[in-house]
Amino acid sequence: MADHSIKGKVVLIAGGAKNLGGLIARDLARQGAKAVAIHYNSASSKAAADETVAAIEAAGTQAAAFQGDLTTAGAVEKLFADTVAAVGKPDIAINTVGKVLKKPFVEITEAEYDEMSAVNSKSAFFFLKEAGKHVNDHGKIVTLVTSLLGAFTPFYAAYEGTKAPVEHFTRAASKEFGARGISVNAIGPGPMDTPFFYPAEGADAVAYHKSAAALSSFSRTGLTDIEDVVPFIRHLVSDGWWITGQTILINGGYTTK
Ligand SMILES: NC(=O)c1ccc[n+]([C@@H]2O[C@H](COP(=O)([O-])OP(=O)(O)OC[C@H]3O[C@@H](n4cnc5c(N)ncnc54)[C@H](OP(=O)(O)O)[C@@H]3O)[C@@H](O)[C@H]2O)c1
């Protein structure tokens, strides 16, 4: 019988310095993970990475932090190699990397499309590939997508369209890695109260999103609170192992599919 508890496990979180990824890192450390390795991209995220490392260590868990732009296969390979060298082979690999663009279709440039594709699709593809090579048997893999995959809405063509392939990567990976007892899922939160959300939206859109979910009146911010997403991820990377190959929208009743 495989051990699905978080206790004693090695965790890697891409984008694990802050916001949703930072809270997942702290939570899994508190659940008794043996080690949590986090990744960050921008130099401006270094301070948050340092704080998250300190919080992981304060929970009695080994920590490591690695910087990298994960839009090349080589960078993702290096992240996994560095993680294995520092804390051992991961049992749990979580990818929270993403970038949003809200813009009329006819104004999206080729450079913007290429960047969205690289950050949202390509990095996720190679994260899943490396996770498939390095995650231990009976491991768990989660990638972040968006609840907009269940929406029928203008202006997010590049964001939704470059997150959408991850759903199919997840399905294929779950079938292939399932032979080793590994589960693979995609999580699509609703609009979350993080600095990721606000710059792309005007005041009217923020007000709309704060009231658009069935349960909006009862969340802390009206949006999807990261504290309400973390328990599902905790479940998927532990006792929820029987769920695999799925895209799960966690949004208080914002969109559905
Ligand atoms: N906030 C929302 O409304 C919302 C809603 C649904 C889904 N999501 C998804 O949830 C995930 C987490 O979002 P969040 O709200 O917690 O915001 P966040 O902290 O800004 O997460 C995005 C992450 O992607 C990383 N990243 C961006 N470009 C990268 C690159 N080229 N290489 C490697 N990493 C890169 C960022 O690192 P740096 O900041 O260090 O560059 C950051 O850690 C994202 O995948 C997002 O698409 C967010």
The ligand as an ORCA input file, in Angstrom:
! r2SCAN-3c Opt
* xyz 0 1
  N      -4.373     35.486     -9.689
  C      -5.347     35.085    -10.478
  O      -6.351     35.781    -10.674
  C      -5.294     33.726    -11.120
  C      -6.505     33.140    -11.506
  C      -6.475     31.875    -12.093
  C      -5.276     31.236    -12.295
  N      -4.112     31.850    -11.917
  C      -2.884     31.103    -12.151
  O      -2.357     30.751    -10.881
  C      -0.933     30.714    -10.936
  C      -0.370     31.491     -9.753
  O      -0.783     32.837     -9.840
  P      -0.642     33.871     -8.629
  O      -1.897     34.661     -8.586
  O      -0.174     33.164     -7.421
  O       0.437     34.913     -9.173
  P       2.037     34.870     -9.277
  O       2.628     34.688     -7.930
  O       2.432     36.089    -10.033
  O       2.313     33.560    -10.126
  C       2.861     33.548    -11.406
  C       4.231     32.929    -11.309
  O       4.762     32.719    -12.604
  C       6.136     33.032    -12.537
  N       6.664     33.324    -13.875
  C       6.252     34.275    -14.746
  N       7.006     34.249    -15.858
  C       7.914     33.242    -15.679
  C       8.965     32.720    -16.464
  N       9.273     33.220    -17.675
  N       9.701     31.684    -15.969
  C       9.414     31.164    -14.742
  N       8.432     31.631    -13.956
  C       7.693     32.658    -14.417
  C       6.205     34.240    -11.635
  O       7.513     34.436    -11.150
  P       8.118     35.924    -10.962
  O       6.995     36.773    -10.399
  O       9.250     35.707    -10.034
  O       8.521     36.374    -12.331
  C       5.229     33.816    -10.547
  O       5.880     33.033     -9.576
  C      -0.544     31.226    -12.321
  O      -0.239     30.120    -13.144
  C      -1.795     31.913    -12.821
  O      -1.905     31.831    -14.239
  C      -4.087     33.065    -11.326
*
